[in-house]
Amino acid sequence: MPVFNAASSDAPLFVSPHLDDAVFACGELITSSPRSTVVTVFAGRPPAGTRLAAWDADAGFAEGDDVIGARREEDREAMAALGARALWLDFCDDQYGVPAEGDAIENALSSLLASGAFAAVYFPLGLFHSDHARASDATLAVATRFAALPFIAYEDALYRRIPDLLERRLAHIASLGYAVTPMAVSVDRAAAHRKRVAVACYRSQIRALATRRGHADAFEPERYWRVQSGRA
């Protein structure tokens, strides 16, 4: 299996669908990589007057609360624990019923990479949740424009436990003309502890997850796949 040394990847960009996903899936690698940036795609506030979503109610919020403001603060705390930087895009979570228009997500990610500030891109495989798939698809579309950068997909924590889902998604990405190869990464000795501290910062999400399957999968080994345009 190819080994990608996290310590050699200066200034990576981690694409996160929601305000917690990248940390749950990649927290150890984020904190082990110098000058990490996590960009959350669906971190926008819904329009004024939007009714409280069921997930947000399970997370402990009430009608009229600034849910996104609170979740961004949790994300800010988690990034501080990992020594990383947070960026937030203004696209809305699918639960708010405000879909992004056309290629807007792809264009936003392309603009970030065009700055030349990032040396590698980590993004979700896009398992199960529509927002995860949209973030993954947008990053895949951008990958062909920035062929000099390594693009590495991470297995979406929690969803990767659903039987056959990972295999089907990998096959789909390969059918689009990408070569997908498993990757091993090296992380700092204290990375697991720092990740646990960061995960605990997402208090609202952990509360909501407690009513479902929980978040224990976030502490299982992180897994990555190198994605390259063109069949290998």
Backbone as a ProteinNet text record, in pm:
[ID]
protein_1_A
[PRIMARY]
MPVFNAASSDAPLFVSPHLDDAVFACGELITSSPRSTVVTVFAGRPPAGTRLAAWDADAGFAEGDDVIGARREEDREAMAALGARALWLDFCDDQYGVPAEGDAIENALSSLLASGAFAAVYFPLGLFHSDHARASDATLAVATRFAALPFIAYEDALYRRIPDLLERRLAHIASLGYAVTPMAVSVDRAAAHRKRVAVACYRSQIRALATRRGHADAFEPERYWRVQSGRA
[TERTIARY]
84.5	0	87.5	61.6	140	128	235.7	233.8	247.8	152.9	160	193.3	306.7	353.1	287.4	201.2	128.1	222.3	333.5	424.9	484.6	484.4	542.1	440	314	208.4	183.3	250	234.5	113.9	30.7	-84.6	-185.9	-238.4	-344.7	-479.9	-570.6	-708.5	-797.6	-876.4	-971.6	-1112.1	-1182	-1317.8	-1414.5	-1495.6	-1591.1	-1732.9	-1821.3	-1959.6	-2024.3	-2022.4	-2085.7	-1983.4	-2029	-1943.5	-1921.2	-1840.7	-1795.4	-1738.5	-1782.2	-1750.5	-1601.8	-1526	-1382.8	-1311	-1350.2	-1285.7	-1318.5	-1445.6	-1482.9	-1405.8	-1384.7	-1322.3	-1171.1	-1117	-975.2	-903	-960.2	-902.4	-756.8	-715.9	-576	-482.9	-525.5	-441.2	-440.7	-554.1	-560.6	-460.9	-460.4	-372.6	-226.5	-200.8	-62.8	-2.3	-83.7	-37.5	-17.6	100.2	126.1	32.6	-17.9	-100.5	-224.2	-291.7	-414.9	-527	-608	-728.9	-846	-954.5	-1077	-1183	-1229.8	-1335.5	-1465.9	-1564.4	-1695	-1786.3	-1838.2	-1917.6	-2055.1	-2124	-2262.2	-2265.4	-2209.9	-2200.5	-2279	-2371.2	-2446.2	-2571.8	-2611	-2735.3	-2855.4	-2961.1	-3083.1	-3153.5	-3244.5	-3317	-3393.2	-3409.2	-3484.8	-3625	-3672	-3805	-3811	-3695.1	-3691.7	-3727.5	-3817.9	-3859.7	-3745.2	-3747.2	-3645.1	-3647.9	-3533.7	-3524.2	-3521.4	-3568.6	-3576	-3439.1	-3336	-3201	-3155.9	-3181.6	-3140.5	-3214.9	-3339.7	-3414.4	-3351.7	-3314.3	-3248	-3112.6	-3051.3	-2921.1	-2934.7	-3058.5	-3079.7	-3116.1	-3138.2	-3172.1	-3323	-3361.1	-3501.9	-3533.5	-3661.9	-3705.5	-3646.4	-3587.2	-3529.7	-3383.1	-3324.9	-3182.2	-3096.3	-2978.8	-2881.6	-2802.7	-2862.9	-2804.4	-2667	-2657	-2530	-2423.6	-2464.1	-2368.3	-2310.3	-2396.4	-2350.7	-2262.6	-2300.5	-2221.8	-2087.5	-2084.7	-1955.6	-1863.9	-1920.8	-1838.2	-1781.5	-1861.7	-1810.2	-1696.4	-1713.6	-1610.1	-1483.2	-1499.5	-1383.7	-1305.4	-1376.7	-1311.1	-1238.3	-1302.4	-1239.8	-1112.4	-1117.3	-998.3	-884.5	-918.7	-816	-751.3	-831.3	-778.1	-683.8	-709.7	-626.7	-514	-514.4	-414.4	-437.9	-564.4	-600.2	-682.8	-706.4	-784.1	-917.5	-1022.6	-1155.9	-1194.4	-1250.1	-1315.7	-1458.7	-1552.9	-1693.4	-1751.9	-1808.3	-1882.6	-2029.5	-2102	-2236.7	-2347.5	-2314.8	-2418.6	-2494	-2621.8	-2704.9	-2711.9	-2711	-2734.9	-2864.6	-2865.6	-2981.7	-3110.4	-3100.2	-3219.9	-3295.7	-3231.6	-3297.3	-3368.8	-3354.6	-3428.9	-3388	-3259.8	-3209.9	-3091.5	-3116.8	-3006.6	-2917.2	-2788.6	-2693.6	-2726.3	-2704.2	-2736.2	-2620.9	-2656.7	-2562.9	-2427.1	-2322.6	-2185.9	-2126.2	-2209.3	-2160.9	-2058.8	-2083.3	-1989.6	-1857.1	-1864.5	-1743.3	-1663.3	-1731	-1661.8	-1598.3	-1666.7	-1611.8	-1484.2	-1485.6	-1366.2	-1253.9	-1289.2	-1188.8	-1120.2	-1196	-1138.7	-1038.9	-1071.6	-979.2	-848	-857.3	-736.7	-656.8	-724.9	-654.7	-564.3	-586.4	-501.3	-359	-341.9	-209.6	-165.7	-258.8	-223.1	-218.8	-265.4	-279.8	-197.7	-140.7	-50.4	-113.9	-230.7	-301.2	-447	-534.6	-678.4	-733	-798.4	-867.8	-1017.7	-1094.7	-1237.3	-1314.9	-1443.9	-1521	-1546.5	-1548.9	-1587.6	-1730.3	-1812.4	-1949.7	-2048.8	-2043.5	-2126.6	-2260.4	-2366.5	-2501.5	-2571.1	-2519.6	-2587.9	-2574.6	-2682.4	-2679.6	-2575.8	-2557.7	-2457.4	-2317.2	-2292.8	-2161.8	-2135.9	-2237.4	-2222.2	-2197.9	-2268.4	-2251.5	-2112.1	-2061.8	-1927	-1821.8	-1843.4	-1750.2	-1751.3	-1869.9	-1881.1	-1818.5	-1840.2	-1783	-1631.2	-1574.5	-1429.2	-1372.4	-1439.9	-1395.5	-1392.9	-1494.8	-1500.7	-1384.9	-1343.2	-1234.2	-1098.8	-1089.3	-960.1	-891.4	-968.7	-906.6	-844.9	-889	-834.5	-702.7	-681	-562.8	-486.5	-448	-387.2	-254.1	-190.1	-61.3	-77	-197.9	-222.4	-266.4	-221.5	-276.4	-417.4	-510.5	-647.5	-668.1	-705.9	-717.7	-855	-930.3	-1063.4	-1054.9	-1137.8	-1145.7	-1280	-1279.2	-1401.6	-1486.9	-1609	-1699.4	-1730.4	-1687.9	-1712.9	-1862.9	-1898.9	-2036.1	-2097.5	-2100.7	-2165.7	-2087.3	-1956.9	-1877.2	-1913.1	-1991.1	-2030.6	-2151.1	-2217.1	-2334.3	-2288.3	-2340.6	-2292.9	-2298.6	-2191.4	-2178.6	-2171.1	-2194.8	-2199.5	-2063.2	-1958.4	-1823.7	-1784.6	-1811.1	-1773.6	-1847.2	-1974.3	-2052.2	-2001.9	-1966	-1918.4	-1781.8	-1693.5	-1563.3	-1578.5	-1671.2	-1694.4	-1749.4	-1836.1	-1893	-1784.6	-1697.2	-1590	-1498.1	-1467.6	-1384	-1452.8	-1585.5	-1658.9	-1655	-1624.9	-1614.1	-1478.3	-1388	-1257.3	-1145.2	-1168.9	-1065.6	-1004.3	-873	-804	-807.2	-853	-870.9	-782.9	-689.5	-591.5	-590.3	-595.8	-590.8	-458.8	-465	-347.2	-329.6	-206.3	-173.5	-114.1	-141	-86	-17.9	75.1	138.9	91.9	73.9	23.5	108.1	93.4	166.2	122.5	211.8	181.9	64.2	49.5	-57.3	-183.7	-187.3	-298.9	-432.7	-432.8	-559.1	-620.7	-537.2	-588.4	-643.3	-569.4	-615.6	-745.5	-758.3	-883.3	-999.3	-981.9	-1090.6	-1133.5	-1036.6	-1068.9	-1150.2	-1109.9	-1178.6	-1320	-1335.5	-1468.3	-1563.6	-1514.1	-1598.1	-1648.4	-1582.8	-1626.4	-1760.6	-1794.8	-1920.8	-2035.2	-2061.1	-2156.2	-2296.8	-2341.5	-2477.7	-2492.3	-2392.9	-2400.7	-2391.1	-2308.8	-2298.1	-2430.9	-2498.9	-2630.4	-2729.3	-2731	-2822.2	-2784.5	-2655.4	-2611.2	-2643.5	-2654.9	-2685.8	-2823.2	-2911.9	-3045.6	-3044.3	-2929.4	-2918.6	-2811.3	-2710.3	-2608.6	-2485.9	-2487.7	-2372.8	-2260.8	-2144.4	-2031.9	-1904.9	-1919.8	-1801.2	-1714.2	-1773.2	-1694.8	-1590.9	-1612.2	-1515.3	-1379.1	-1374.6	-1248.2	-1187.5	-1248.8	-1188.4	-1079.3	-991.6	-882	-931.8	-866.5	-900	-849.6	-927.5	-888.2	-901.5	-804.6	-791	-768.2	-805.9	-792.3	-738.3	-629	-575.5	-662.8	-704.6	-792.3	-718	-699.3	-626.9	-709	-708.6	-782.1	-715	-795.3	-740.3	-729.9	-760	-756.2	-610.9	-584.4	-449.6	-449.5
-120.5	0	124.7	223.8	347.1	417.6	480.9	554.7	702.4	780.3	925.4	981.9	1048.6	1100.5	1234.1	1238.5	1361.5	1476.1	1444.8	1551.4	1623.6	1557.8	1621.2	1703.5	1697.4	1771	1903.4	2005.8	2138.2	2207.6	2267.6	2345.6	2264.5	2154.9	2081.3	2148.4	2125.4	2171.1	2049.3	2050.9	1944.9	1997.3	1931.2	1971.1	1894.5	1968.8	1908.2	1943.1	1846.2	1881.3	1969.7	1923.3	1995.3	2033.8	2108.9	2156.6	2044.3	1948.8	1839.2	1722.8	1708.6	1587.7	1563	1664.7	1643.9	1605.5	1664.7	1631.2	1488.7	1447.6	1311.1	1210.5	1243.6	1148.9	1161.6	1282.8	1310.9	1383.7	1390.7	1473.8	1446.6	1319.6	1287.4	1341.2	1328.5	1378.3	1531	1592.8	1738.5	1795.4	1739.3	1793.8	1756.5	1657.3	1615.4	1688.4	1761	1826.4	1975.6	2026.8	2169.5	2258.6	2362.8	2465.4	2407.5	2318.7	2261.6	2365.2	2359.1	2440.1	2346.7	2367.5	2290.9	2386.1	2359.6	2440.9	2362	2418.4	2354.1	2410	2322.3	2365	2414.9	2335.9	2368.4	2430.6	2551.8	2622.8	2752.9	2766.7	2890.7	2894.5	3014	3032.3	3020.7	2952.6	2944.9	3080.1	3100.5	3227.8	3255.6	3382.8	3421.6	3361.6	3313.2	3255.8	3107.4	3045.7	2901.7	2827.6	2732	2655.2	2570.2	2546.3	2464.1	2323.2	2276.6	2143.1	2038.2	1918.6	1811.2	1778.3	1775.7	1745.8	1852.5	1977.9	2086	2079.5	2037.8	2020.3	1909.6	1799.5	1689.7	1733.8	1832.9	1883.6	1982.2	2012.3	2097.4	2240.8	2272.4	2409.7	2431.3	2556.6	2594.6	2691.1	2706.2	2798.2	2936.7	2994.6	3128.4	3131.7	3018.4	3014.6	3034.6	3093	3104.5	2974.3	2874.9	2741.3	2742.8	2806.2	2806.4	2884.5	2994.3	3069	2983.1	2906.4	2818.4	2706.8	2652	2542.4	2592	2712.9	2768.7	2790.1	2829.4	2847	2713.4	2607.6	2474.5	2436.9	2468.2	2438	2516.8	2641.7	2725.4	2664	2616.1	2552.2	2424.5	2346.2	2221.7	2250.4	2351.7	2385.9	2431.7	2505.7	2549.4	2428.7	2328.9	2208.1	2132.3	2141.6	2069.7	2155.3	2284.6	2373.8	2401.2	2403.8	2423	2550.2	2586	2705.2	2664.3	2736.8	2709.3	2811.2	2762.1	2845.7	2795.9	2886.5	2847.4	2904.4	2818.6	2863.2	2882.8	2958.9	2999.3	2914.9	2796.1	2708	2645.5	2619.3	2569.7	2417.6	2366.5	2225.8	2182.9	2060.7	2009.6	2016.1	2003.7	2003.2	2136	2242.3	2372.7	2399.4	2307.7	2320.9	2437.3	2474.9	2585.6	2532.2	2457.8	2395.4	2497.8	2464.6	2550.9	2549.3	2660.5	2671	2620.4	2537.9	2495.4	2452.3	2513.8	2475.9	2563.2	2619.9	2716.5	2656.4	2534.3	2471.7	2445.1	2390.3	2363.8	2491.6	2599.3	2726.1	2781.7	2767	2816.3	2741.2	2609.1	2530	2561.3	2578.8	2611.9	2744.3	2842.1	2972.1	2958.3	2873.5	2851.4	2791.4	2690.2	2623.1	2710.4	2796.8	2885.4	2984	3003.4	3094.3	3041	2910.4	2850.2	2828.7	2842.7	2835	2692.7	2594.7	2459.5	2358.9	2262.4	2165.7	2029	2004.9	1878	1902.2	1817.1	1831.8	1698.8	1703.9	1589	1617.3	1519	1542.3	1414.3	1425.9	1306.4	1216.9	1086.8	996.1	1024.3	1074.9	1110	999.2	945.4	831.7	874.2	817.3	820.4	956	1055.9	1185	1265.1	1329.8	1406.7	1517.9	1583.5	1689.5	1633.7	1515.4	1451.8	1420.6	1368.9	1337.6	1464.2	1572.8	1697.9	1755.5	1751	1801.2	1716.6	1585.4	1495	1516.7	1522.6	1540	1671.9	1777.6	1907.6	1903.3	1835.4	1826.6	1741.6	1633.7	1550.8	1631.6	1714.4	1795.8	1894.1	1943.6	2040.4	1972.1	1845.3	1775.2	1778.8	1769.6	1768.3	1903.1	2010.8	2143.4	2166.3	2090	2109.9	1977.5	1925.6	1793.2	1784.8	1897.9	1896.2	1869.6	1886.8	1866	1722.3	1662.6	1532.7	1549.9	1471.2	1468.2	1334.3	1340.9	1220.6	1220.3	1115.1	1103.4	1034.4	1081.6	1016.3	945.2	838	763.4	838.6	867.6	945.2	868.5	922.3	857.6	838.2	731.8	689.3	620.5	689.7	632.7	516.2	512.3	404.1	268	269.4	145.1	80.5	152.4	98.2	-7.8	-128.5	-237.4	-201.6	-234.6	-222.5	-78.8	20.1	158.5	204.9	174.3	214.9	153.6	25.5	-42.6	16.1	47.7	103.3	242.2	322	456.8	452.3	366.3	352.5	308.6	215.2	168.6	281.1	363.3	474.9	574.8	609.4	704.2	647.8	519.8	456.9	459.5	445	446	582.3	686.2	821.3	846.5	748.2	761.4	795.2	779.3	806.9	676.6	677.7	566.7	589.3	489.6	502.8	399.2	448.3	361.7	385.4	278.8	300.2	362.9	450.5	521.8	499.4	489.8	489.7	625.6	676.4	804.6	787.5	874.9	875.6	999	984.4	1094.7	1108.4	1221.8	1247.4	1150.9	1129	1037.7	1086.2	1217.1	1272.1	1304.4	1264.4	1303.3	1248	1123.9	1063	1140.3	1181.9	1259	1393.9	1462.6	1593.4	1580.9	1472	1451.2	1433.1	1358.1	1338.7	1471.8	1556.2	1688.9	1768.7	1761.5	1835.9	1783.1	1651.6	1593	1637.6	1642.3	1681.4	1825.1	1905.6	2045.2	2054.2	1950.5	1953.9	1904.5	1978.3	1936.3	1914.4	2004.5	1991.4	1866.8	1838.7	1724.7	1592.6	1588.9	1468	1440.7	1546.4	1528.9	1467.9	1517.8	1462.9	1319.5	1292.5	1158.5	1056.7	1102	1011.9	947.5	1010.5	955	857.2	840.5	752	646.3	637.5	533.5	584.8	709.7	764.2	801	833.1	879.4	799.4	678.5	599.1	570.1	560.1	530.3	637.9	757.6	865.3	831.1	739.6	705.4	575.7	518.3	404.2	456.8	370.9	417.8	498	609.3	691.1	621.3	631.1	562	656.7	644.3	738.7	666	734.8	680.8	789	760	854.8	846.6	961.1	967.9	1043.8	979.7	1040.7	1031	1138.3	1139	1046.6	969.2	874.2	736.9	637.7	501.6	452.5	389.9	337.6	185
0	0	0	-87.3	-86.1	48.7	90.7	217	188.2	237.6	223.7	360.4	371.8	500	528.6	629.8	660.3	691.9	756	796.1	675.8	559.3	441	363.4	404.6	335.2	405.8	361.7	420.4	356.7	439.6	394.6	313.6	370.5	301.6	323	229.2	241.7	262.2	368	396.4	367.1	277.2	241.6	330.4	405.4	497.9	454.7	439.5	405.7	512.1	637.5	747.9	854.1	950.2	1059.4	1160.9	1124.3	1210.3	1129.2	1004.1	928.3	909.3	871.6	847.6	976	1086.6	1214.1	1254.4	1239.9	1273	1187.6	1059.6	967.1	959.7	981.7	953	1065.7	1183	1289.1	1317.9	1314.9	1345.1	1236.5	1111.6	1003.3	999	1026.8	1029.2	1128.7	1248.2	1352.3	1331.8	1246.2	1218	1099.5	1024.4	901.6	924.9	897.3	919.4	837.7	901	836.3	767.3	837	782.7	779.9	675.2	664.1	638.2	710.1	688.3	635	513.1	455	461.7	529.3	540.5	432.9	349.2	233.7	276.5	358.6	394.7	534.4	542.6	670.6	668	572.1	557.6	642.6	679.6	755.1	662.2	706.1	624.9	622.9	528.9	523.2	652.8	684.9	803.9	796.7	909.6	915	886.9	854.7	831.3	960.2	949.3	1066.3	1119.4	1248.9	1312.4	1253.9	1204.8	1147.1	1257.6	1224.5	1323.8	1382.1	1295	1345.3	1445	1413.1	1502.2	1635	1632	1757	1840.2	1775.4	1846.7	1902.5	1836.7	1880.9	1997.2	2038.9	2156	2125.8	1997.9	1961.4	1967.1	1982	1987.3	1873.5	1844.6	1740.4	1764.6	1661.4	1671.7	1709	1747.9	1781.6	1656.5	1676.1	1567.4	1562.1	1498.3	1496.4	1431.1	1315.7	1242.9	1319.7	1383	1463.8	1575	1641.5	1749.8	1695.7	1581.2	1525.3	1471.9	1419.4	1377.6	1496.9	1609.6	1729.4	1775.2	1768.3	1800.3	1706	1579.7	1480.1	1508.1	1546.5	1579.4	1696.2	1796.7	1911.7	1869	1783.5	1738	1658.3	1573	1494.8	1585.8	1690	1785.2	1852.7	1884.5	1948.6	1855.4	1725.3	1627.9	1570.5	1601.1	1544.8	1397.8	1356.9	1216.6	1200	1073.8	1041.4	981.2	1016.4	963.4	857.3	748.1	647.6	632.2	611.1	598	469.6	388.5	272.1	311.8	232.7	271	208.8	160.4	109.2	226.8	207.2	316.8	320.2	439.4	466.6	396.8	343.6	271.2	352.8	484.8	568.8	564.3	515.4	511.4	379.1	282.1	158.1	70.5	74.3	-9.3	-90.6	-197.8	-273.2	-341.3	-350.2	-421.1	-570.1	-636.2	-777.9	-865.1	-962.2	-1065.8	-1014.6	-1067.2	-1034.6	-925.5	-840.5	-742.1	-646.6	-599.4	-505.2	-574.4	-692.9	-770.7	-792.9	-827.7	-853.1	-726.7	-612.7	-486.5	-449.6	-466.1	-435.5	-533.6	-658.3	-759.6	-726.3	-679.9	-643.7	-530	-432.6	-321	-371.7	-456.1	-504.2	-598.9	-671.1	-764.1	-691.8	-562.4	-484.7	-471.4	-492.8	-479.4	-335.7	-241.8	-100.2	-45.9	-124	-70.3	-150.1	-77.3	-139.7	-159.2	-101.6	-116.5	-80.1	-133.2	-108.1	-57.3	56.1	112.7	106.7	63.8	46.6	77.1	106.9	142.9	23	46.1	-60.6	-105.5	-14.9	-50.3	-22.4	98.7	133.9	193.9	145.2	202.4	195.1	268.5	281.3	151.6	108.8	-16.3	-12.9	101.7	111.9	96.7	149.1	134	-13.4	-81.2	-223	-304.7	-272.5	-346.5	-325.8	-202.8	-175.1	-245.7	-246.5	-312.3	-463.3	-522.1	-666.8	-712.4	-634	-670.6	-667	-567.7	-558	-671.2	-703.5	-816.3	-945.7	-964.7	-1086.2	-1093	-976	-969.7	-990.2	-954.7	-954.3	-1090.2	-1197.5	-1329.9	-1365.6	-1301.2	-1328.9	-1254.3	-1148.3	-1064.3	-1052.7	-1167.4	-1173.6	-1099.5	-1075.3	-1005.5	-855.9	-803.6	-661.4	-634.7	-524.7	-487.3	-430.9	-480.6	-429.2	-359.4	-232.6	-150.6	-83.7	-107.1	-49.4	86.1	179.4	310.2	324.4	400.9	425.1	526.8	490.1	573.7	701.8	815.5	943.4	963.5	1033.4	1059.8	938.7	823	704.7	645.9	668.2	611	672	778.9	844.2	776.1	686.7	618.9	518	524.8	438.5	289.4	219.6	73.5	22.2	107	59.8	10.4	85	47	-87.4	-103.1	-227.3	-347.6	-329.6	-440.4	-479.3	-380.5	-410.5	-478.8	-432.5	-496.5	-641.7	-665.4	-801.7	-888.5	-831.1	-907.1	-946.3	-851.4	-882.3	-989.7	-980.1	-1082.7	-1218.4	-1219.9	-1347.2	-1414.4	-1337.4	-1393.1	-1456.9	-1447.1	-1509.8	-1413.9	-1283.5	-1184.6	-1135.8	-1117.3	-1053.8	-903.4	-828.1	-683.5	-614.4	-531.7	-467.5	-316.6	-234.7	-89.1	-47.7	51.2	99.9	249.4	292.9	434.8	469	588.1	631.1	766.2	794.6	926	1001.9	1132.1	1213.7	1340	1405.8	1529.6	1640.2	1734.4	1844.4	1928.2	1944.2	2026.9	1947.8	1820.8	1734.2	1781.3	1829.4	1872.4	1988.7	2081.7	2196	2151	2064.6	2018.7	1939.1	1864.5	1791.4	1887.9	1993.8	2090.2	2152.5	2180.1	2234.4	2133	2006	1901.2	1878.6	1873.4	1853.1	1964.6	2086.5	2200.3	2189.3	2106.7	2089.4	2017.1	1940.5	1865	1953.7	2059.3	2161.6	2106.1	2022	1970.5	1883.9	1802.8	1712.3	1787.1	1889.7	1970.8	2040.5	2082.8	2145.6	2046.7	1924	1823.2	1787	1775.7	1740.2	1848.5	1971.6	2082.7	2064.8	1989.2	1965.2	1848.4	1784.1	1668.7	1696.3	1613.1	1631.7	1704.5	1746.6	1815.5	1722	1779	1697.8	1723.7	1778	1812.4	1691.3	1573.7	1453.5	1424.8	1476.6	1455.5	1514	1608.8	1674.4	1621.6	1519.1	1451	1356.3	1307.2	1220.9	1101.3	1075.8	958.9	832.5	724.5	602.3	482.6	391.3	280.8	148.5	39.5	-95.2	-187.9	-257.3	-355.7	-481.3	-529.7	-646.9	-756.5	-870.4	-982.7	-1109.5	-1184.8	-1311.2	-1412.3	-1481.3	-1577.7	-1515.7	-1588.4	-1535.9	-1525.4	-1410.3	-1390.2	-1403.7
[MASK]
++++++++++++++++++++++++++++++++++++++++++++++++++++++++++++++++++++++++++++++++++++++++++++++++++++++++++++++++++++++++++++++++++++++++++++++++++++++++++++++++++++++++++++++++++++++++++++++++++++++++++++++++++++++++++++++++++++++++

